[in-house]
Amino acid sequence: MVVDKLEHAALYNGLGPRFQKALEWLQTVDPDTLTPGERVDVDGKEIYAFLFAVDTLPVEACKLECHKNYADIQYLVSGLEGVGYALPDAPLEQLTEYDPDGDIQFYTTQWDTLTIRPGTFYIVWPQDLHAPRVAVGAPAPVRRLVVKVKLD
């Protein structure tokens, strides 16, 4: 997992051309021009994005998720959000089977929480179990861009 400010995005260009393109897109897109929940093709099926305008949830309502075919770059536009994080060697309880259409599977275990502030992004790979939308204090509205980057 990588956590950093968007102003430092160029430091991660070495992750490959798809990550570079995705991070450059994040630096230039105006979130106010996007419709929440609508898919935005950044580079066809290899890189696409969604804007989420949602409320954070109490920690007990959040679930750890992971992906197999895409890495996530999650960027907080506004609000304050926690993200749960557990290492893959944690004693996991599987909650769902892998959904290949959504490239997602849910688990639970004990996890740590990082606080994400506006202007911050984080990158999670398939081995990174993460729980977005965790309320920091009381549930509150957030706007978050999620960019999906195809892995080979």
Secondary structure, DSSP 8 states (H G I E B T S, - for coil): -EEEEGGGGGGGGGG-HHHHHHHHHHHH--GGGS-TT--EEEETTTEEEEEEEEE-B-GGG--EEE-SSEEEEEEEEES-EEEEEE-TTS--EE-S--BTTTTBEEEE---EEEEE-TTEEEEE-TT-EEEEEE-SSS--EEEEEEEEEE--
